[in-house]
Amino acid sequence: MNERAFIIGYDITCPRRLQRVHREMCKHATPLEYSVFLLVGDHRTKDQCMKHMAALIDGGEDDVRCYPLPVRGFQGRVGRASLPTGIQWTGLPAGVA
């Protein structure tokens, strides 16, 4: 299996659909922010996740985007830490890094 990392983000206009999409995304990927997720898997896994999202959204009003991350790319952040003091996220899982 050729695992990769993907960033999936969404903009959902209806609060009810937003909750449904968020719950479904949590089954497939790790939340980085409320509407931004890290999915680690192969292209089939990503396609399956996106198919689930397509069934939940209104294609005329909502937007779901998926971007592949480079296998060995820069990882960084700026601003307030999202994890408690003393806890550091070392990056992607070993199968992807």
C-alpha positions in Angstrom: 0.0 0.0 0.0 1.4 3.4 -1.0 0.4 5.7 1.9 0.3 9.4 1.5 -0.9 12.4 3.6 -3.7 14.6 2.4 -5.1 17.8 3.8 -8.9 18.0 3.5 -10.7 21.2 4.3 -14.3 22.3 3.9 -16.6 25.3 4.0 -20.2 24.2 4.7 -23.0 26.8 4.7 -25.7 25.0 6.7 -24.9 24.4 10.4 -26.7 21.0 10.4 -24.7 19.8 7.4 -21.6 21.2 9.0 -22.1 19.0 12.0 -22.7 15.9 9.9 -19.6 16.5 7.7 -17.5 17.1 10.8 -18.6 13.8 12.4 -18.0 11.9 9.2 -14.6 13.4 8.7 -13.6 12.4 12.2 -14.2 8.8 11.2 -11.6 9.1 8.3 -9.0 11.6 9.4 -7.4 13.6 12.2 -8.7 17.1 12.9 -6.1 19.8 12.8 -8.6 22.6 13.1 -12.4 22.4 13.1 -12.7 22.2 9.3 -9.2 21.1 8.4 -8.2 17.4 8.6 -5.1 15.3 8.0 -5.9 12.0 6.2 -3.2 9.4 5.9 -3.8 6.6 3.5 -3.6 5.6 -0.1 -5.6 7.2 -3.0 -8.4 4.6 -2.6 -8.8 5.7 1.1 -8.9 9.3 0.1 -11.4 8.7 -2.7 -13.6 6.8 -0.4 -13.6 9.7 2.1 -14.3 12.2 -0.6 -17.2 10.0 -1.8 -18.7 10.1 1.7 -18.3 13.9 1.8 -20.0 14.3 -1.6 -23.0 12.4 -0.3 -23.4 14.8 2.7 -22.8 18.2 1.1 -24.9 20.5 -1.1 -22.6 20.8 -4.2 -24.1 24.2 -5.1 -23.4 25.8 -1.7 -20.7 23.8 0.1 -17.0 23.3 -0.7 -14.7 20.4 0.2 -11.1 20.4 -1.0 -8.4 17.8 -0.8 -4.7 18.5 -1.3 -1.9 15.9 -1.3 1.1 16.7 0.9 4.6 16.2 -0.6 6.2 13.0 0.7 9.1 14.9 2.1 8.0 18.5 2.4 8.4 21.3 4.9 6.2 21.1 8.0 5.8 24.1 10.2 3.3 26.4 11.9 3.2 29.9 13.2 1.0 31.4 16.0 -0.4 30.0 19.2 0.4 26.4 20.0 -2.5 24.0 19.5 -1.2 21.4 21.9 -0.6 21.8 25.7 2.8 23.0 26.9 5.4 20.2 26.8 3.6 18.2 24.1 5.0 18.3 20.6 3.6 16.8 17.4 6.6 15.3 15.5 4.9 15.2 12.2 3.4 12.6 10.0 3.2 8.9 10.9 6.3 6.9 10.1 4.8 5.3 7.1 4.4 8.6 5.4 7.3 10.7 6.7 
